[in-house]
């Protein structure tokens, strides 16, 4: 599978929202305008995030990287298979996937859209492999970008499948 199939230059965002619900709402509205998700996507992704948090503590990789989140919901609420990168201008609190009572300051999202019910874990595994196999300096470069075109370019060049 080509990397281009997991990312779209029109579906890379930078958000200045200050809480997780606002980020999810903002990105959901943009995705809906592009017909990438269904009308009830925001409600469902917010509900899933509340019940099954997706914040990932990157400190086991290195303390030099910001935390990330990988919000997603069921395939019936999306129209495609994409990873939506979202750079956050300031840290936003997301509950920790491993310890849901802990809130993590998150700086970057890899929102997963997957209308293939078998593929959700596969995309998450690819994201985790990308984080594990990419050098800390390259990840720092990615997480410091605030231009959607540059984020797309970086991921197109460095995210291997």
C-alpha positions as CSV (number, residue, x, y, z in Angstrom):
1,X,0.0,0.0,0.0
2,X,1.3,3.4,-0.9
3,X,1.8,6.0,1.9
4,X,-0.3,8.4,-0.1
5,X,-3.3,6.2,0.6
6,X,-3.1,6.9,4.3
7,X,-2.7,10.7,4.1
8,X,-4.4,13.4,2.1
9,X,-2.9,16.8,1.6
10,X,-6.4,18.3,2.2
11,X,-6.8,16.4,5.5
12,X,-3.9,17.8,7.6
13,X,-4.9,20.4,10.2
14,X,-3.4,22.8,12.7
15,X,-5.6,23.7,15.6
16,X,-5.4,26.3,18.3
17,X,-8.3,24.7,20.3
18,X,-7.6,24.5,24.0
19,X,-9.5,21.3,25.0
20,X,-10.0,17.9,23.5
21,X,-13.7,18.3,22.7
22,X,-13.0,21.5,20.9
23,X,-10.3,19.9,18.8
24,X,-12.4,16.9,17.9
25,X,-15.4,19.2,17.0
26,X,-13.2,21.5,14.9
27,X,-11.6,18.6,12.9
28,X,-14.9,16.7,12.7
29,X,-16.5,19.7,11.0
30,X,-13.7,20.0,8.5
31,X,-13.8,16.3,7.7
32,X,-17.6,16.5,7.3
33,X,-17.2,19.3,4.8
34,X,-14.9,17.1,2.8
35,X,-17.4,14.2,3.0
36,X,-14.8,12.0,4.7
37,X,-17.1,11.3,7.7
38,X,-20.8,11.0,8.4
39,X,-22.9,13.6,10.1
40,X,-22.8,11.8,13.5
41,X,-19.0,11.4,13.5
42,X,-18.3,14.1,16.1
43,X,-20.8,12.7,18.5
44,X,-19.4,9.2,18.1
45,X,-15.7,10.1,18.3
46,X,-16.3,12.3,21.4
47,X,-18.3,9.5,23.0
48,X,-15.6,6.9,22.2
49,X,-12.8,9.2,23.5
50,X,-14.7,9.6,26.8
51,X,-15.1,5.8,27.2
52,X,-11.9,4.6,25.6
53,X,-9.2,7.3,25.9
54,X,-6.5,7.5,23.2
55,X,-3.8,9.6,24.8
56,X,-0.3,8.0,24.4
57,X,2.5,8.8,26.8
58,X,5.6,9.0,24.6
59,X,8.0,9.2,27.6
60,X,8.8,5.4,27.3
61,X,10.3,6.3,23.9
62,X,12.0,9.4,25.1
63,X,11.2,12.3,27.4
64,X,12.1,14.6,24.5
65,X,8.9,14.1,22.6
66,X,5.4,15.5,23.2
67,X,2.6,13.1,24.0
68,X,0.2,12.2,21.2
69,X,-3.4,11.0,20.9
70,X,-5.0,8.7,18.3
71,X,-8.7,9.4,18.4
72,X,-10.9,7.2,16.3
73,X,-14.4,5.7,16.2
74,X,-16.2,2.8,14.5
75,X,-16.0,2.5,10.7
76,X,-19.7,3.0,10.2
77,X,-19.2,6.7,11.0
78,X,-16.5,7.3,8.4
79,X,-16.4,7.2,4.6
80,X,-12.8,6.4,4.0
81,X,-9.5,5.1,5.3
82,X,-7.1,7.9,6.3
83,X,-4.9,9.1,9.0
84,X,-5.6,12.7,9.8
85,X,-2.6,14.5,11.3
86,X,-3.5,17.4,13.6
87,X,-0.8,19.7,15.0
88,X,-1.9,21.5,18.2
89,X,-0.6,25.0,18.8
90,X,-0.8,24.4,22.5
91,X,-1.0,21.3,24.6
92,X,-4.5,19.8,25.0
93,X,-5.5,17.4,27.7
94,X,-6.4,13.9,26.6
95,X,-6.9,10.9,28.9
96,X,-4.2,8.3,28.9
97,X,-5.0,5.1,26.9
98,X,-3.2,2.9,29.5
99,X,-4.2,4.8,32.7
100,X,-7.5,6.5,31.9
101,X,-7.6,8.4,35.2
102,X,-4.5,10.2,34.1
103,X,-4.7,13.2,31.8
104,X,-1.8,13.8,29.4
105,X,-0.7,17.1,27.8
106,X,-1.0,16.2,24.1
107,X,0.6,18.2,21.2
108,X,-0.2,16.1,18.1
109,X,-3.0,13.9,17.0
110,X,-3.1,11.0,14.5
111,X,-6.9,10.7,14.0
112,X,-7.7,7.4,12.5
113,X,-10.6,7.2,9.9
114,X,-11.2,3.6,8.9
115,X,-14.2,2.3,7.2
116,X,-12.6,-1.2,7.1
117,X,-13.6,-2.9,10.4
118,X,-10.6,-5.3,10.2
119,X,-8.1,-2.5,9.8
120,X,-8.3,-0.3,12.9
121,X,-5.7,-2.1,14.9
122,X,-3.5,-2.3,11.8
123,X,-3.4,1.5,11.3
124,X,-2.7,2.0,15.0
125,X,0.2,-0.5,14.8
126,X,1.6,1.4,11.8
127,X,1.5,4.7,13.8
128,X,3.2,3.0,16.7
129,X,5.9,1.5,14.4
130,X,6.4,5.0,12.9
131,X,7.0,6.4,16.4
132,X,9.2,3.6,17.4
133,X,11.3,3.4,14.2
134,X,11.7,7.1,13.4
135,X,14.6,9.0,15.0
136,X,13.8,11.3,17.9
137,X,15.2,14.2,16.0
138,X,12.9,13.5,13.0
139,X,9.9,13.2,15.3
140,X,10.8,16.4,17.0
141,X,10.9,18.0,13.6
142,X,7.5,16.7,12.7
143,X,5.9,17.7,16.0
144,X,7.3,21.2,15.7
145,X,5.7,21.8,12.3
146,X,2.6,24.1,12.1
147,X,2.1,24.2,8.4
148,X,-0.3,21.6,7.0
149,X,1.6,21.3,3.7
150,X,4.9,20.7,5.5
151,X,3.3,18.1,7.8
152,X,1.9,16.3,4.8
153,X,5.3,16.5,3.0
154,X,7.1,15.1,6.1
155,X,4.7,12.2,6.5
156,X,4.8,11.4,2.8
157,X,8.6,11.1,3.0
158,X,9.0,9.4,6.4
159,X,5.9,7.3,7.1
160,X,6.6,3.9,5.6
161,X,4.2,1.0,5.3
